[in-house]
């Protein structure tokens, strides 16, 4: 069940160099470079319109790049998309592909597209869909549909799997069971590239992440690397005080940057005691107090917020 | 090729399991044919109820009754004179025939061989010996005339038998379809053309839906070839079109006796060409409609002028000039025209070859536009 690649250097599953794609006036992908190693779970994070989807579509052989190069499993995505499609698995957010076909029928159908395929019965068992094998896909629960969607992505036993926001819209229990499936893929030696809106998901699943915005990769590395590289600071969070503007807060002692987060304000501080004293004083000067005050270490969410200027879920 | 078959089977399964879709594509045209057929055939084969008053009561008058009863469009209602006339006043019968007393006796007298040529024959030339009384309502002109003619013919046959005069002048009936074809014969090929139009045009809606829900994108990420995907969609639509055609023509033939006069192969060819043209038009709509809602609105907006200005329900002759001009540009005009020409010898709007050529041009143009503008995601 493990990948056949033994020895030291695992060959790259994806190699991207100087990749560009423009739609009219919008430079969707603006010269990006990255590499996904074989057997790795790699997360691509970014707000909507950051260029994640376009990047993934080029890698899946669905779009032609304007410039640069993308090698997927050693094949050029622009020239050999058919060769790539045979060896990758793709899961999109939409699950109800053929609402009136049964689970078995849909898996059989997708299997028929490939030269090499796994047995339908095996997939049904692996994804715990046995009781629903004869149910029409429209009758499945959200979690079951998502499992089917991932099962379809694996029908050709791919070396590389693309997961597009695999847990969006799932309840916490279904989300955790899907995470377990993704870990299982990694144990089987498959490479996974996933896009997600959930920081917790990226922190739990991804060996490495890249943060994209405006068609560029802003930061790349393991979650720990990213957080520690960007943030020696801690986050001081409180209910936004209307009479204190962002500039005043950013000038408080120890504060490196300030950012709004819904109805809260977050100050990234290298000297928490000094920042707290300054904040309480500033609040008192306008006759207010800092409510719901909390202090915590910086997370990937904070990295994202600081880099892109908005929260990931926007 | 194997993938095409599997995908087509999957699409057919999806189609058959969609009850609402089945209703609209298969049952709706059938209901349409039945409804329109019944409306338009109401005056085609009338049956007249006729009051029958037998005052003679002999064997001869009974034979006369069975002679009238054998006329297919007459239905005799026996009764006495006052009741029958009352029934006619109330509109329950269209006419009343009275056989006077002495009818049998008069007939027997006429048949007596010894009767002398002059004195014996009760009747004189130009003047009948016995007169059947026929009540009709002159304000219902057609009915009155028809019944008078029938009664006159029956009387004529009886006169001839009695006098044993040899047949001098006979009539040999020969069928000839007039240009002024019956309403039902007009409506059946028209509804077939309309059903094919809807089949193709409405195909735009699931296509846009599949694009919106990223199904086309998901399929695009498999090794499945695009031509296989398109081929399968077209194949399913064509199959449904053929089933629709069989249903509509079957009902036309069995219920309304509209039989195909022309070549069946030609009809089949037209069904395929028409379906293909409108499927291509559906792809054009899907090329420009971004949402499923936009697609369904566009198809509804398109189908009404197509239906009403293309001579499908209203013949061209009754339309004002500008409407005719619009109709003359539309593909459904030529599909309907071709269908009527081939199926029921309908009056030609354009020669058949022109119909086919114009449909082919529409097909090619729509294919070109779709190939250029259709988006997969």
Contacts between the chains, C-beta under 8 A, distances in Angstrom:
chain1	res1	chain2	res2	distance
A	57	B	377	7.9
A	60	B	221	5.0
A	61	B	221	7.4
A	62	B	217	6.7
A	62	B	220	5.5
A	62	B	221	6.1
A	62	B	377	7.2
A	82	B	223	6.0
A	85	B	221	6.3
A	85	B	222	6.0
A	85	B	223	4.7
A	86	B	223	5.1
A	88	B	221	7.6
A	90	B	218	6.8
A	90	B	221	4.0
A	90	B	222	7.8
A	92	B	214	5.0
A	92	B	217	6.5
A	92	B	218	5.1
A	92	B	221	7.9
A	93	B	214	7.0
A	94	B	213	4.8
A	94	B	214	4.5
A	94	B	215	6.5
A	94	B	218	6.8
A	96	B	213	7.4
A	97	B	215	5.5
A	97	B	218	6.3
A	98	B	10	6.5
A	98	B	14	5.7
A	99	B	14	7.7
A	100	B	13	7.1
A	100	B	14	4.5
A	100	B	17	4.1
A	100	B	18	6.0
A	101	B	10	6.1
A	101	B	13	6.3
A	101	B	14	6.1
A	105	B	10	6.7
A	105	B	13	7.1
A	108	B	6	8.0
A	109	B	6	6.5
A	109	B	7	7.0
A	109	B	10	4.9
A	110	B	222	6.8
A	112	B	2	7.3
A	112	B	3	5.7
A	112	B	6	4.5
A	112	B	7	7.7
A	113	B	3	6.3
A	113	B	222	4.3
A	113	B	223	5.6
A	113	B	224	4.6
A	114	B	222	7.2
A	114	B	223	6.2
A	115	B	223	7.8
A	136	B	17	7.5
A	162	B	221	8.0
